[in-house]
Amino acid sequence: MKQIIYILVFGVILSACNDFLDYKDGDKVIPDELEQYSELIYGELVRKSIGATCYNTWIMSDDYMSSVPSWIGETNTDERENYFSWYTWAAETQITPRGDELIDPAWEHFYHKILMCNIIEKEVGGFEDDLEGVKFRLLGEVQVIRAMSYWYLLNLYGEPFRDAEQAKGAMGVPVNTETGIEDHLYTREPLAEVYKLIETDLQNALQNLDKGEQKNSIFHPNQDVARLFLSRVYLEQKRYEDVIAVCNTAMEKTSRSIMSLADMANYTNEDTPMLNKNNGSILFSWADRDALPCSSNNYYQQGIFAPSTELLALFASNDLRNKGYALVDLWDPGKVIKYEVNFSGCYTMNYRLEEFYFNRAEAYIETGQWETGMEDLNVVYSQRIEGGEGKLSATSVEDARECLRTEKRKEFCFEDMRWFDIRRWNLSVEHRYHDFSMDGTYRTYVLEEGSPNYVLPIPLDIQRRNFEIEQPERVDIEPTIN
């Protein structure tokens, strides 16, 4: 495979407490107690801001649309321009129509986390075992975060998994095993190899977290979220029996529970967002992100990206997931308030127990056990419809598959999942981009099934460091004018 350069940026972590870190070698600081590593993990890996990472996946999905007020004519102000190239799946998504660069931040943020995990794992591994099990907890936590980071990188910049043979040669992402700042020439590992690495980290994490100190907090990487990502990895590789097994274990061992009908009724209030720290279904919460760009600013004066009318039309009138303020702001249709930073008390990337039911349901359906899969879907769906009488039905594998995909889209919209399912399921997406004109002119862009543009380009700053960088072969999508 062609070689690429990956430059790691390691920020030195300082504490307000004078004795928190010991200085070594004059250019780095090293904690000298296990509990200090616990603070380092929380501050650097869980809480640290990651900018607008993964918001481009929202805008590329079919859950978002372009919207402009019908009474506005031409204008020089249009914040949609910054994300126009993402919305239209351009060959180079990081160049705006005005020629400015908007570099995708995900590569840097997730590889930084991987480097930190490598460093912490090495240092913590050198400590003696402790009776409280802090060492094993810390090892498990960094292994979970490293696996999650590789999962995101693989599903952003790697090829989608199609079958085991294809994965042996398909384009994955670089693997970094260094424990210091290095300027190395890296190569992309095959898709199958990165999946093996992720699975190994998650399996090791489960063992360490089982032996380690139990925190029972959604702000600590835990066995629940480790099993959730294992189920994702198995599902993507079509290892359906493994999906069923890990979901069974997870639902047997977890202390979390799905959001009940009574819970859902509370989330129609604008001050009580669905994704909040007291939500008993959240398994893990991490990462501070900036507000979603181009979504709700000055709606009556310029264009925005907003939840699509297609998505909102999928919800029945008695579906609590789109009642009141549960999903969008009634007064600002571009603003998603499923997660509302002012009231949630948790971070912006969250993972819920309900996904186990959906992942197991998909595995059952794809192995022909569609009736059992529908039972899993109805466990969740019955808690989403007013009166508690909601029930989904199907008559075949194909019918059940379509039902699952629609329900998953509704249940997890705006939770960083839809774009990855679009890639995985080979779905086509159509986007309309409305111009500022009184005649309602718009352009239509279509992302075809199996598009090479499912794979995102490497960030521009990385491309410039190595002209031999292995880039995906993306194509320009020509619009039709309506």
N, C-alpha and C positions, 0 to 999 in steps of 0.2 A: 504493500500500500504506500501511497505517497506520504511524505513526511510533513508534519505541521509543527510550527513553533507555538508553544503555550507558555506564556510568561505568568508566573504566579506573583501576586501582590500580597505580601504579608504585613498587615498593619500591627504595630506594637500595641499591646493592650496595657493600659495603665489603670491603677486604682487610686481612689482617694485615700485609702488607708496606707500609711507608710510601710507597714510590715506585710502587706498583701503579697508582694512579689519581690523576689531577689533578682538583682541584675547579674547577668553573666555575659561574658565576651564583649561587653560594651554596646551591643546592638540589639539585644533581645532581653526579655524579662521572663523568668520562669517561676511559677508557683512552687512552693516547697511543702505544701500539705494537700492531702486529698480534697478536703473541703474547699480549698482555694480553686482547685480544678472544677469543682461543681459550680462555683460562681463564674468561672471562665466559660464553661459550656453554656450556662444560661445567658450570659451577656453577649458572647461572641457568636454562638451558634443558634440559639433559640430566639432571643429578643432583637438582635441587631437588624437595623433597617436594610431592606433589599430593594429600595427604590420602587420602580413600577414593574418589577419582574413578573412575568407571566400574564400581565394585563393584555399584551398583544395577542395572546391566545383567545381571550374573550372576544376581541374585535375581529379576529379571523373566523370565528365560529358563526353558525347560523342563529345563535341566540342574540346577535346584535344586528342593528340596521342603521343606515344613515338617515338622518332626519333634519329637515329645515322647515321653518315656519313658512306657510304658503304665501304670506303677504310680503315677504322680503324679496327684493330684486337683487341686483348685483351688489357685492360688498367686498371690501379688501380685507375683512376680518373673518377668518374661518379656521377655528382651532382643529377642525377635522384634518387639515392638511398634514399635521405632524404624524398622523396614523393612517393617512390615505394609502400608503404603500402596503401596510399590513392588511388593511381592509380589502384591498384588491389583489392580494397575494402576488405582488410584483416580484420579478426575478431577484431584484435587490431591494429588500424591504426597508433597509435602513437609510435610504435616501428619500427625502421628502420631495414633493413636486417643485419646491423652490430651490432644490439642490442642497439643502442642509442635511447634516448627518444626525441621525437619532439612533445611536448604537444600542443594540439589544443588551440589557444588563445581565441576563440570566447566566451566561457563560462565566463571567467574572465572579458573580456572587456564589454560584454553586461550587466552582472549583476552589474558591477561597475557603468555603466550608470544608471541602474534602482535605485540603492542606491542613487546616486546623485540626480536623479529626485525626489525621495521620500523626501530627505532633503530639496531641494529647494522649492518643492511644499508646505511643511509644513511652512517653514520660510516666503515665499512670501504670503501665505494665511493669515498670521498674520498682514500684512500691511493694512492700511486703503485704500479704493478704491481711485484712483487718477483720475483727470479729463482727463489726457492724455491716460488713459487706459493701462499704462505700466504693471500694476499688472495682468490684464486679459491676456495680450499677453504672459507674462512670464509663467503663469499657463498653457496656451494652448501649449506653446512650450515644456515644460517638459512632458506634457501628451502625445504629439505626439512622442517624443523621447522614452519615456517609452514603449508606445505601439509598436513602431517599434522594440525596443530591445527584447521585449517578442516575437514578430513575428519571428525574426531570431532564437531565442533560440528554439521556438516551432518547427520550420521547420528544425532545425539541429538535435535536441536531442529528439524530441517527435515523436510519431507515426503519419503517414499520416492520414488525415480524410478520412473515407470511407462512413459513413452514420451517421445520428444523434444518432442512438442507440449505434453504436460502439463507438462513441466519448464520451459517458457517462462514459465508463470504460477504454478507451484507455489511454496509457501513455502520459501525458503531461510533464510539467517541473515545478520545484518549483516556488512558488510565494513569493516574499519578500516584506513585507510592512513596514519594519523597517526604522527608520530615524537616525540610529547610527550604529557604528561598533559592531556587535554581533557575538558570536560563538554559533549559534543555530543549533538544529537538525531540518532539514526541510524534508517535504514529497513532492513527486511529486503530483501535482494536476491533475485531469482528463483533457483530451484534451478539452472537451466541456467547462470546467470552465475557462481555460486559454483563450479560444476564447472569452468568455463573458467579461473577464477582458479587453482584447485588444479592443473589440468593445466599451465598456463603456468609456475607456480612449479617444478613437478617437472621440466619440460623444461629450464628455465633452470638448475636445480640440476645436472642431468646434464651440461650443457655446462661449467659452472664447475668441478664436481668432476673432470671429465675433464682440464681444463687445470691444476688445482690440485695442491698437495702431497698425496701419497697417505699416509694414515694406516693403512689396513688394520686398523681396530679396530672391534669391535662397539659401542664407546662413542662413536663419532663417526658422525653421520649420513653416509651413503655412497650410492654409486650403486645398490647392491643394494636398499636399502630405498626409494630413490626409485622404482626400477622396480617394486617390489612395490606401492607405493601407486598408481602409474600403472595397474597391472593391476587393482587394486580399482576405481579410478575408471572404467576402461573396462568392466569387468564389470558394474558397477552401471548404466551407461548402455547396456548390451547392445551394445556395440561389440566384438563377439566376434573379428573379424579383428585388431583392435588388441590385444586381450588376448593372442592367440596370438603376435603379433609381438613384443610387449615381453617375454613370458615366454621366448620363444626366445632373444632377445638376452641376457636376464638369466642364463639357464642356461649360455649359451655363455661369458659373460665372468666369472662369479663364481668365486671361489676357495673358496666354501663347499660343503658336501656334506650330503646327507640323513643322518639318524641311521641307522646300520647296525644289523643284528641283534645284533652283538656289543655295540654301545653300549647298546641297549635292555635287554640282559640285566643290565647294571650298574645300571640305574635302579630295579631292584626292591629296592635297599638304601636304608634310610631316610636314610643319610648322603650319598647321591649323588642329588640331585634331577635330574629330566630337564632342566629349564631351568637350566643352569649356565654359567659363563663359558667353560668348555672345550668346550661343545657346539658341534661344527663346523657345525651347521646354522643357528645364530642369526646373523641378518644385522645386527640392531641391537637394543640394549638401553637403555632410558631410564626415568626417572621413579621416584622413591621413593614408595611408597604405604603407607598404614597397613595393618595386618592386616585381613583380611576380617572385617567385623563380624557378630555374631550367628551365628557358624559353629561354634566349638568350645569356647566357654567353659562350664564347669560342665555338661557334657552330661547328667550323671546327675541334675541338680537342676532343669533348666529346659529350655524348648524352644529349638531351634536351626533354622537353615537348613542343609541338608546336600545333598550330591550326590544326585540323584534315583535311586530304584531303577530307573526306566525307563531312564535313561542307562546305569547300571552293567550292566543286563541286556543291553545291546547288544553288550558285549564277549564274545567267545568265551573259553572256559576257557584256551586256549593263546595268548591275545593278550597280549603283553608290556606293552601300554599300561595294563593294569589288573592286573598281577601284583605281589604283594608290596606294596612301598611306592611303586610307580611313580605312582599317582594319589591315593589317599587313605591316611590313617594307619589301620593295622589296629586300633589301640586307641582311636582317636577318629574315628568314622565321619563326623563333620562337618568334619574338617580336610583340606583339599586340600594335598597336599605335592608336586604336580607341580613347583611352585616352592617351595623352602624357604629362607627368608631367611638362616638360620644357616649354610647350606652352599653356597648357589648362587654367590656372588661376583658376581652380576649384578643388574640392577634388575628391577622388577616388571612392566614392559611390554616384551614381547619379540616379535620377528618372525622367522619361520623360512623357510628355503629350500623346505621341503615345500609351502608355500602356492602357490608358482609352479606346481607340478604339479597341484594342485587347481584353481587358477584356469584354467589352460590346459585341463584336463580338462572343466571346466564349459563353456568356450567351444566346445570340440569337440562336446560332446554337444548343446548348444543350436543348433549349425549342422548337426546331423544326422550328424556323424562320431562316433557313439557308441562304435564299436569302438576308434578311436584314443584317445578319452577314457578308456576303460577301461584301456588300456595305461598311461596316466599314473598312474591310481589304483593299478595293480598295482606300479608302480615303488616306491611307498611301502609299500603293504600287504605286499608280500613281505618287507619288513624289520621287520615288526611281529609276525609269527606264529612261534612256536617251531618250529625245524626249517627255516625259510626256504622252506616250501612253500605259503605262503598265496597264494591266487589268487581274485580276484573275477570273477564272470561276469554277463553281462546278455544279453538277447535283443532289446531294442528301445531306442529313445530314452527312453521312459518308465521302463523298468526301469533303464537306466543312470543317469538323473537321480535316481531314488530311492536308488540305490546310492551315488552321489556325495554326496548330502545326508547320508545316514547316516554315511558314512565321514568326512566333513568334521567332523561333530559329534563323533565319537569322537577323531579326530586332534587337534583344536584345542580340546577342551572346557577351559573355565577359562583361555582365552587371549584374552579380550575380543573374541570373534568371533560367538558364537552369537546374541545379541540382534540384531545387525545383519543376520544372515542370515534371522532370523525376519521382520524388517521387509521385507527385500528379496524374500523368497520368498512373502510373504503367508500365513504359517503361523498356525494356531490353536494356542493353548497352554491347558492346563488345570492349575490349581493347587488343591491341597487344603490347607486350613488347619485343623490339628487343635487343638481346644480342650483345656484341662486338665480332663479328666473321665475317670472310670473306665469310662464306657460307650463310649468311642472316638468321640464325636461330632466331626464335621468339617464345614466349609463348603467348597463347591466354587465356584471362580471360573473363568470361561472368557473368554479373550481371543479374540475371533472373528477370522476371516480378514479382512484389510483394515481392521482396527480403527483408528479415529482416535487411539486411545491408543498407537499405534506412535510418535507424536510426543510428546516430553516437554514439560511446561510450562516456561516461562521461570522461572528462580530467583525466589523470592518477594521478595528485596531489590530486584531489578530491576523487578518488577511494581509495587512501591510507589512507585518513583521516577517512574512515568508510568502514569496510569490509562488512557491510550490504547494501551497496549502490545498488540501483535498476538499474541494467544495462540492456540494450537491449540484446536480445538473438541473437547475430550475429554469422555467420558461416564462416569458412575458405572456400575460393573458389579455387578449384584445377584447375590448368591450363592444357591445352593441348599443346604438343610440336609440332611445325611446322618447 
